[in-house]
Amino acid sequence: MNDMGNPILNISIFLAFVIITLVVVVRVSKTTTSAGDFYHGGRAFSGRQNGIAIAGDYLSAASFLGIVGAVALYGYDGLLYSVGFLVAWLVALLLVAEPLRNTGKYTMADVLSFRMQKRPVRTAAATSTLAITFFYLLAQMAGAGALVSLLIGIEGRVGQSMVIAVVGVVMIAYVLIGGMKGTTWVQIIKAVLLITAVGVTTVWILALNGFNLSALLGQAVQNHPEGQAILDPMLQYGTSGATKLGFVSLAIALVFGAAGLPHVLMRFYTVPTAKEARRSVVWAIALIGFFYLCTLVLGFGAAYMVGVDTIDALPGGSNSAAPALAYAVGGTALMGIISAVAFATILAVVAGLTITASASFAHDIYNGVIKRGQADPQKEVTVARRTALVIGGVSIVGGILAAEQNVAFLVSLAFAVAASANLPSILYTLYWKRFNTRGSVWSIYGGLFSALFLITFSPVVSGSETAMIPGLDFAWFPLSNPAIITVPLGFFLGWLGSVTSSERNDLKHAEMEVRSMTGAGSEKATVTH
């Protein structure tokens, strides 16, 4: 697809970003000396810095490439991803963010095991963290393959596979060199670039249409094969009973998933106080809300200025709608910038995911379970770095297999697993005195394995043209997203496990309640290792 811009210019802009951020990461790495520095950046970030970094973590390739493509192809239904991701953030803010930060230390498992038996709960929490991270990494890698194939004119699975491998290598370098400090600065740089680029492109498209949103929507309707239907709901999902159920399931996954995403929750440990945690949330919501408003204009702009047939024919399909729109609006230069920013988005998010997964394994499994909390901090960091290498390799292979899937859809699967496995246990731990070890373990494993089981036998994996394994058909579960079954199941198993066990620790719950609501004692708890 060399007619979509100048590959040399595109690669130059992309390389410039990689070089600049690697320089930043190397400089920051000189101050990463302790386990705390590696895991939470020494709590050295202000609320504003952390809020921008949270926006950087949250606005992934799914938010940018996937949603713009989904809106271009399906109109109203594509916008539901924007609404779902934004509302999900409010659930995380109101119920989870601050209590989690006040109670925790490095990872989600610190909170879940606070008043439980440490080893079984840490093992379960780390297992779910690794599974969710893997799904999210699949989405980012798939987006990377599509994007860089478009950038440098590579077509075919072999070329995309090589691109995905390069992304994995750069991601591992960020984590190994910079730890959480380096990763956070990459997130901040990327968030500023992404929101600026998206804002400028949005204003540009509106200017071309006389700043009249109705005119833009009218043009999109005229140029879309489905016409007026793109402004109505259920174009993508259909109107039969099963498809309506699938839509409700997707909505449940989107709204409840964010509050269980380990890499977003881990961001709250990088600020020094509860007040700064609240401040970071305000910054994050403002930036995330602005971004999702822009996806409305970008998606319908792509339907009008690029065309659905053209988008479908591009490498990566719907994931390439945003860079193709940039080329239609501003030519080679704007496409190069937008593509480089999108690639920066992928690199930053996969780095954040990788450090979350490696921290979870090293801190929760190696230190908490194998060494019973007595591991040498430097040895623990060494284990985290080695884990990052393994995770990078696995995500490269998975990304190659999922290269043709829409990235927003792949992330919705990660949200489903997070909402099923993590959210019930987090909410019960923070707010229900009767909750205990058996309830936590049943909830996490039950939600996790039921979600993975149903996804395996759904049209996502086999039995459809867009499946990960298109040549086989072993799908019997009709819904693409299992959240409508697995989220209630996670809550039910948490309740059932708790009421069938006599274990209680009211004193520890009282301590946790005071700490989570006031922050009292949490600073002391997070200084020691």
C-alpha positions in Angstrom: 0.0 0.0 0.0 2.7 2.5 -0.9 0.1 4.8 -2.3 -0.9 5.5 1.3 2.0 7.9 1.9 5.8 7.8 1.9 7.2 4.7 3.7 10.6 6.4 4.3 9.0 9.4 5.9 6.7 7.2 8.0 9.5 5.1 9.2 11.6 8.2 10.0 8.9 9.7 12.2 8.4 6.3 14.0 12.1 5.8 14.6 12.4 9.4 15.9 9.8 8.6 18.6 11.5 5.3 19.5 14.9 6.9 19.8 13.6 9.9 21.9 11.7 7.7 24.3 14.6 5.2 24.7 16.9 8.1 25.6 14.3 9.2 28.2 14.1 5.7 29.5 17.8 5.2 29.8 18.2 8.6 31.7 15.4 7.7 34.0 16.8 4.2 34.6 19.8 5.7 36.4 17.5 6.5 39.3 15.8 3.1 39.4 17.8 1.5 42.2 15.3 -0.3 44.5 12.4 -2.7 44.1 10.0 0.2 44.8 11.5 2.2 42.0 11.0 -0.6 39.6 7.4 -1.4 40.6 5.9 2.1 41.3 8.6 4.6 40.3 9.4 5.5 43.9 6.0 7.3 44.2 7.7 10.3 42.6 4.9 11.4 40.3 2.5 14.2 40.9 -1.3 13.8 40.4 -1.2 15.7 37.1 1.7 13.6 35.7 0.1 10.4 36.9 -3.3 11.4 35.4 -1.7 12.0 32.0 0.1 8.6 32.4 -3.2 6.9 33.3 -4.8 8.4 30.2 -1.8 7.1 28.3 -2.3 3.6 29.7 -6.1 3.6 29.2 -6.1 5.1 25.6 -4.7 2.0 24.0 -4.6 0.9 20.3 -8.2 -0.3 20.9 -9.3 3.2 21.8 -7.6 4.8 18.8 -7.4 2.3 15.9 -10.2 0.0 16.9 -12.9 2.5 17.8 -12.3 4.8 14.8 -12.5 1.7 12.6 -15.6 0.4 14.3 -17.4 3.8 14.0 -16.4 4.0 10.3 -17.9 0.6 9.6 -20.8 0.4 12.0 -21.6 4.0 13.0 -23.7 4.1 16.2 -22.7 0.6 17.3 -19.0 1.5 17.0 -19.6 4.5 19.3 -20.8 2.1 22.0 -17.1 1.2 22.6 -16.3 4.8 23.3 -19.3 5.1 25.7 -18.5 1.8 27.4 -14.8 2.5 27.9 -15.6 6.0 29.4 -18.4 4.8 31.7 -16.1 2.0 32.8 -13.6 4.5 34.0 -16.3 6.1 36.3 -16.9 2.7 37.9 -13.2 2.4 38.6 -13.1 5.9 40.0 -16.1 5.7 42.3 -15.7 2.2 43.7 -12.1 1.0 43.4 -9.3 3.5 42.6 -8.7 5.3 45.9 -9.4 2.5 48.4 -7.2 0.2 46.3 -4.3 2.7 46.4 -4.7 3.3 50.1 -4.6 -0.4 51.0 -2.1 -1.7 48.5 1.6 -1.8 48.1 2.7 -2.8 44.6 0.0 -5.0 43.0 -3.7 -5.9 43.1 -2.9 -9.1 45.0 -1.5 -7.0 47.9 -5.1 -5.7 48.4 -6.9 -9.0 47.8 -4.6 -10.9 50.3 -4.7 -8.2 53.0 -7.1 -10.0 55.3 -7.0 -13.5 53.7 -4.6 -16.4 53.6 -1.7 -15.0 51.6 -0.5 -17.8 49.4 -3.7 -19.1 47.7 -5.1 -15.6 47.1 -1.8 -14.2 45.7 -1.5 -17.2 43.4 -5.1 -16.7 42.1 -4.7 -13.0 41.7 -1.4 -13.3 39.9 -2.9 -16.0 37.6 -5.8 -13.7 36.6 -3.4 -10.8 36.1 -1.3 -12.8 33.7 -4.3 -14.0 31.7 -5.9 -10.5 31.4 -2.5 -9.0 30.4 -2.1 -11.6 27.7 -5.5 -10.8 26.1 -4.7 -7.1 26.2 -1.3 -7.7 24.7 -2.9 -9.6 21.9 -4.9 -6.6 21.0 -2.0 -4.2 21.0 0.2 -6.5 19.0 -2.5 -7.0 16.4 -2.8 -3.2 16.1 0.9 -2.9 15.7 1.0 -5.4 12.8 -1.8 -3.7 10.9 -0.4 -0.2 11.5 3.2 -0.7 10.5 2.2 -2.8 7.5 0.2 0.2 6.3 3.1 2.6 7.3 5.8 0.8 5.3 3.8 -0.9 2.6 4.1 -4.5 3.9 1.4 -6.9 2.9 0.9 -10.5 3.9 1.1 -12.3 7.2 4.9 -12.9 7.1 5.6 -9.1 6.9 3.1 -8.3 9.7 4.6 -11.1 11.8 8.0 -9.5 11.6 6.6 -6.1 12.5 4.9 -7.7 15.6 8.2 -9.2 16.6 10.0 -5.8 16.4 7.3 -4.3 18.6 7.8 -7.0 21.2 11.6 -6.4 21.3 11.2 -2.6 21.8 8.6 -3.1 24.5 10.9 -5.5 26.4 13.7 -2.9 26.2 11.5 -0.2 27.8 10.7 -2.4 30.7 14.1 -4.0 31.3 15.9 -0.6 31.1 13.5 1.8 32.8 11.1 -0.1 35.1 7.9 1.8 36.1 9.6 5.2 36.0 10.7 4.8 32.4 7.4 3.3 31.4 5.5 6.2 33.1 7.5 8.8 31.2 6.8 6.9 27.9 3.1 7.0 28.8 3.2 10.8 29.5 5.0 11.6 26.2 2.6 9.3 24.3 -0.5 10.7 25.9 0.4 14.3 25.1 1.2 13.4 21.5 -1.9 11.2 21.0 -4.4 13.7 22.4 -2.8 16.6 20.6 -2.8 14.7 17.3 -6.4 13.5 17.7 -7.6 17.0 18.7 -5.9 18.7 15.7 -7.2 16.1 13.2 -10.7 16.5 14.7 -10.7 20.3 14.3 -9.3 19.9 10.8 -12.1 17.5 9.8 -14.8 19.8 11.3 -13.2 22.8 9.5 -13.5 21.0 6.2 -17.2 20.6 6.9 -17.8 24.2 8.1 -17.7 23.1 11.8 -21.1 21.5 11.2 -21.4 18.0 12.7 -24.7 17.4 11.0 -23.1 18.0 7.6 -20.3 15.5 8.5 -22.9 12.9 9.5 -24.9 13.5 6.4 -21.8 13.0 4.2 -21.0 9.8 6.1 -24.6 8.5 5.5 -24.3 9.3 1.8 -21.0 7.5 1.4 -21.8 4.4 3.5 -23.2 1.3 1.9 -25.7 1.0 4.7 -26.9 4.6 4.4 -29.1 5.9 7.2 -28.6 2.7 9.2 -25.2 3.8 10.5 -27.0 6.4 12.7 -29.3 3.7 14.2 -28.4 1.1 16.8 -27.9 -2.7 16.2 -26.4 -2.4 12.6 -23.4 -4.5 13.8 -25.2 -6.8 16.2 -28.6 -7.4 14.4 -32.0 -7.5 16.0 -32.5 -11.2 16.7 -32.7 -12.4 20.4 -29.2 -13.9 20.3 -27.5 -10.9 18.9 -29.3 -8.6 21.3 -28.0 -10.8 24.1 -24.5 -10.5 22.6 -24.8 -6.8 22.7 -25.8 -6.7 26.4 -22.9 -9.1 27.2 -20.4 -6.7 25.4 -21.9 -3.7 27.4 -21.4 -5.6 30.7 -17.8 -6.4 29.8 -17.0 -2.8 28.8 -18.7 -1.1 31.8 -17.3 -3.4 34.5 -14.0 -4.4 33.0 -11.9 -1.3 33.6 -12.2 -1.6 37.4 -10.5 -5.0 37.2 -7.7 -4.2 34.8 -4.4 -4.7 36.7 -2.3 -2.4 34.6 -4.7 0.6 35.1 -5.1 -0.2 38.8 -1.3 -0.4 39.3 -1.0 3.2 38.1 -2.5 4.5 41.4 0.6 3.2 43.4 2.9 5.7 41.6 1.6 8.8 43.5 2.7 9.7 47.0 -0.6 10.5 48.7 -4.4 9.7 48.4 -5.0 13.4 47.5 -2.7 13.1 44.5 -4.4 9.8 43.6 -7.8 11.7 43.4 -6.1 14.6 41.5 -4.7 12.1 39.0 -8.2 10.7 38.4 -9.6 14.2 37.6 -6.8 14.7 35.0 -7.4 11.3 33.5 -11.1 11.7 33.2 -10.8 15.1 31.5 -8.3 13.8 28.9 -10.1 10.4 28.3 -13.5 12.2 27.9 -12.1 14.6 25.4 -10.4 11.8 23.4 -13.6 9.7 23.2 -15.6 12.8 21.9 -13.0 13.1 19.1 -13.5 9.5 18.1 -17.1 10.4 17.0 -15.7 12.9 14.4 -12.8 10.7 13.4 -15.0 7.6 12.8 -17.7 9.2 10.7 -15.0 11.3 9.0 -13.3 8.0 7.9 -16.6 6.6 6.6 -17.0 9.8 4.5 -13.5 10.7 3.4 -11.9 7.2 3.1 -14.9 4.9 2.4 -15.9 1.5 3.9 -14.7 -0.5 0.9 -11.3 1.1 1.0 -10.9 0.5 4.7 -11.8 -3.1 4.3 -9.2 -3.6 1.6 -6.3 -2.1 3.7 -3.8 -4.3 5.6 -5.4 -4.8 9.0 -8.9 -3.8 7.8 -10.8 -1.6 10.2 -7.7 -1.1 12.4 -6.2 1.0 9.6 -9.1 3.5 9.3 -7.4 6.2 11.4 -4.1 6.4 9.5 -6.0 6.2 6.2 -8.2 9.1 7.3 -5.1 11.1 8.3 -3.7 10.6 4.7 -7.0 11.7 3.2 -7.1 14.9 5.3 -3.5 16.0 5.5 -1.5 13.8 3.1 1.7 12.0 3.7 3.0 14.2 6.6 -0.2 13.9 8.7 -0.4 10.2 8.1 3.2 9.7 9.2 2.5 11.7 12.4 -0.8 10.0 13.2 0.7 6.5 12.5 3.8 7.3 14.6 1.5 8.5 17.5 -0.6 5.3 17.1 2.5 3.2 17.2 3.7 5.1 20.3 0.3 4.3 21.8 0.9 0.6 21.2 4.5 0.7 22.5 3.6 2.6 25.7 0.6 0.4 26.5 2.4 -2.9 25.9 5.3 -1.7 28.1 2.8 -0.9 30.9 1.1 -4.3 30.5 4.5 -6.1 30.6 5.7 -4.4 33.7 2.3 -5.2 35.4 2.5 -8.8 34.5 6.2 -9.2 35.4 5.7 -7.4 38.8 2.7 -9.6 39.6 4.7 -12.8 38.9 7.8 -11.6 40.8 6.1 -9.9 43.7 3.1 -12.2 44.2 4.3 -15.7 43.0 8.1 -15.6 43.5 8.2 -13.4 46.7 4.8 -14.0 48.2 4.3 -17.7 47.4 7.6 -19.4 46.7 9.8 -17.3 49.1 6.9 -16.6 51.6 7.6 -12.9 51.6 11.3 -13.2 52.4 12.8 -12.7 49.0 15.8 -10.3 48.5 14.4 -7.2 46.8 17.1 -7.1 44.2 16.6 -10.8 43.4 12.9 -10.1 43.1 13.5 -7.3 40.5 15.8 -9.7 38.6 13.0 -12.3 38.5 10.6 -9.5 37.2 13.0 -8.6 34.4 13.3 -12.2 33.3 9.5 -12.6 33.4 9.3 -9.6 31.1 11.4 -11.5 28.6 9.1 -14.5 28.7 5.9 -12.4 28.5 7.3 -10.5 25.5 8.0 -13.8 23.7 4.5 -15.2 24.4 2.8 -11.9 23.3 4.7 -11.9 20.0 3.4 -15.4 19.2 -0.2 -14.5 20.3 -0.1 -11.2 18.4 0.8 -13.0 15.2 -2.1 -15.4 15.6 -4.6 -12.6 16.3 -3.3 -10.2 13.6 -6.6 -9.9 11.6 -8.9 -9.3 14.6 -10.3 -5.8 15.4 -8.3 -4.5 18.4 -11.3 -2.9 20.1 -13.0 -6.3 20.0 -10.0 -8.1 21.4 -9.8 -5.6 24.3 -13.4 -6.3 25.0 -12.4 -9.9 25.7 -9.7 -8.7 28.2 -12.4 -6.5 29.8 -14.7 -9.6 30.1 -12.0 -11.6 31.8 -11.2 -8.7 34.2 -14.8 -8.1 35.1 -15.4 -11.8 35.7 -12.2 -12.7 37.6 -11.0 -9.5 39.4 -13.9 -7.1 40.0 -16.1 -9.4 42.2 -13.1 -10.2 44.5 -12.0 -6.5 44.6 -15.4 -5.2 45.5 -16.1 -7.9 48.1 -12.7 -7.4 49.7 -13.1 -3.7 50.0 -16.8 -3.6 51.1 -18.0 -7.0 52.5 -16.9 -8.0 56.0 -17.9 -11.7 55.6 -15.7 -12.2 52.5 -12.8 -14.7 53.1 -10.1 -16.8 51.4 -12.4 -19.4 49.9 -14.7 -16.8 48.4 -11.8 -14.9 46.9 -10.2 -18.0 45.3 -13.5 -19.4 44.0 -14.5 -16.0 42.6 -11.1 -15.4 40.8 -10.7 -18.9 39.4 -14.4 -19.4 38.6 -14.7 -16.1 36.8 -11.3 -16.5 35.0 -11.7 -20.1 33.8 -15.4 -19.8 32.9 -14.6 -16.7 30.7 -11.6 -18.5 29.1 -13.6 -21.7 28.5 -16.6 -19.9 26.8 -14.2 -17.7 24.7 -12.4 -20.8 23.5 -15.7 -22.3 22.2 -17.1 -19.1 20.9 -17.1 -17.7 17.3 -14.0 -15.6 18.2 -11.7 -18.7 18.1 -13.4 -20.9 15.4 -16.4 -21.3 13.2 -16.5 -17.9 11.5 -14.6 -16.0 8.7 -13.0 -13.6 11.2 -12.1 -16.3 13.8 -8.6 -16.7 15.0 -8.6 -20.3 13.5 -10.8 -19.8 10.5 -10.3 -23.3 9.1 -11.8 -25.1 12.1 -15.3 -25.1 13.7 -15.6 -26.2 17.3 -17.7 -23.3 18.5 -20.9 -24.1 20.3 -21.2 -21.0 22.6 -23.2 -18.5 20.4 -22.0 -15.2 22.0 -18.7 -13.5 21.1 -18.3 -12.0 24.6 -19.1 -14.2 27.6 -19.5 -11.4 30.2 -23.3 -11.8 30.6 -22.7 -15.3 32.1 -19.3 -15.1 33.7 -19.5 -11.7 35.6 -22.6 -12.8 37.6 -21.0 -16.2 38.1 -17.8 -14.5 39.5 -20.0 -12.6 42.1 -22.1 -15.7 42.9 -19.0 -17.9 43.5 -17.5 -15.2 45.7 -20.6 -15.2 47.8 -21.0 -19.0 47.9 -17.4 -19.6 48.8 -17.6 -17.1 51.7 -20.8 -18.3 53.2 -19.7 -22.0 53.1 -16.5 -21.2 55.0 -16.3 -20.4 58.7 -13.1 -18.2 58.3 -13.5 -14.6 59.5 -11.0 -11.9 60.4 -13.1 -8.9 61.7 -10.1 -7.1 63.2 -8.2 -7.2 59.9 -11.3 -6.1 58.0 -11.7 -3.1 60.4 -8.0 -2.1 59.8 -8.5 -2.4 56.1 -11.7 -0.3 56.1 -10.0 2.5 58.0 -6.9 2.4 55.7 -8.9 2.2 52.5 -11.2 5.1 53.3 -8.7 7.4 55.0 -5.3 6.3 53.9 -4.2 6.1 57.5 -1.3 3.7 57.8 -1.0 3.1 54.1 2.1 5.3 53.7 4.0 3.3 56.3 2.9 0.1 54.7 4.2 1.0 51.3 7.6 2.3 52.3 8.9 -1.1 53.6 9.5 -4.1 51.3 
